[in-house]
């Protein structure tokens, strides 16, 4: 993470994992936390200015800018772009049918 000294804004990066729930989704359909914008997508070694009609792809490197006012919501960004494991049921098996690891 990088912090701009004058504005106090944060720049942070996230690489989309293969199982990201947003792969194939339109950039415009993914709701980001307040005060956060997707500034660039790095794909195939090239920066792309994200447009409404662009779709997320596996391995995309996403570059975000978050204003100081949005600092409290920074932890929401990874949760939006990464797969969430289903909680195990009482039998120890996830609803998807696979064995779940209990903590």
C-alpha positions in Angstrom: 0.0 0.0 0.0 1.2 3.5 -0.8 0.0 6.7 0.9 -0.1 10.1 -0.7 1.3 12.5 1.8 -0.6 15.7 0.8 -4.1 14.2 0.4 -3.7 11.2 2.7 -5.2 8.9 -0.1 -4.2 5.3 -0.3 -3.2 3.4 -3.4 -3.4 -0.4 -3.1 -3.2 -3.4 -5.4 -5.0 -6.7 -5.6 -4.4 -9.6 -8.0 -7.6 -11.5 -9.0 -7.2 -15.2 -8.0 -8.5 -17.9 -10.3 -11.6 -18.4 -8.2 -12.5 -14.8 -7.8 -16.3 -14.3 -7.9 -16.0 -11.2 -10.2 -14.2 -12.9 -13.1 -16.3 -12.3 -16.2 -18.3 -9.5 -14.4 -18.5 -6.0 -15.8 -16.4 -3.4 -14.0 -19.6 -1.3 -13.7 -21.5 -4.1 -11.9 -19.1 -4.4 -9.0 -19.9 -2.0 -6.2 -16.8 -0.7 -4.3 -16.8 0.8 -0.8 -17.4 4.5 -0.5 -14.4 6.8 -1.4 -12.7 4.0 -3.4 -12.2 3.9 -7.2 -10.7 1.3 -9.5 -7.9 3.4 -11.1 -6.3 0.8 -13.4 -6.3 -2.8 -14.5 -2.9 -4.3 -15.3 -3.4 -7.1 -17.9 -0.9 -8.7 -20.1 1.8 -6.3 -18.9 -0.3 -3.3 -20.0 -2.2 -0.8 -17.9 -5.9 -0.4 -18.9 -8.2 2.4 -17.9 -11.2 0.6 -16.7 -14.4 1.3 -18.6 -18.0 0.4 -17.9 -17.9 -2.4 -20.6 -14.7 -4.0 -19.5 -14.8 -7.3 -17.7 -12.6 -8.7 -15.0 -10.3 -11.6 -16.1 -8.2 -14.1 -14.2 -4.9 -12.7 -13.0 -5.9 -9.1 -13.5 -3.9 -6.8 -11.2 -6.3 -4.1 -9.9 -5.0 -0.8 -8.7 -7.4 1.1 -6.4 -7.3 4.6 -4.9 -9.1 5.3 -1.6 -9.6 8.7 -0.1 -8.6 9.2 3.6 -12.3 9.2 4.4 -12.6 5.6 3.1 -9.7 4.2 5.2 -12.1 2.3 7.5 -13.5 0.4 4.6 -10.2 -0.7 3.1 -10.6 -4.3 4.3 -13.8 -4.6 2.3 -12.0 -4.5 -1.0 -10.3 -7.9 -0.8 -13.6 -9.5 0.4 -15.3 -8.3 -2.8 -12.7 -9.7 -5.1 -11.8 -13.0 -3.5 -13.8 -16.2 -3.0 -15.3 -16.7 0.4 -15.2 -20.2 1.8 -18.6 -21.5 2.9 -18.9 -22.1 6.6 -19.1 -25.8 7.5 -22.3 -27.4 8.5 -22.6 -29.5 11.7 -21.5 -32.6 9.8 -18.2 -30.8 8.8 -19.2 -30.7 5.1 -19.7 -27.5 3.3 -23.0 -26.9 1.5 -21.1 -27.3 -1.8 -20.5 -30.9 -0.8 -16.8 -30.8 0.0 -15.2 -31.5 3.3 -14.7 -28.3 5.3 -11.8 -27.5 7.5 -12.8 -26.7 11.0 -10.8 -24.1 12.9 
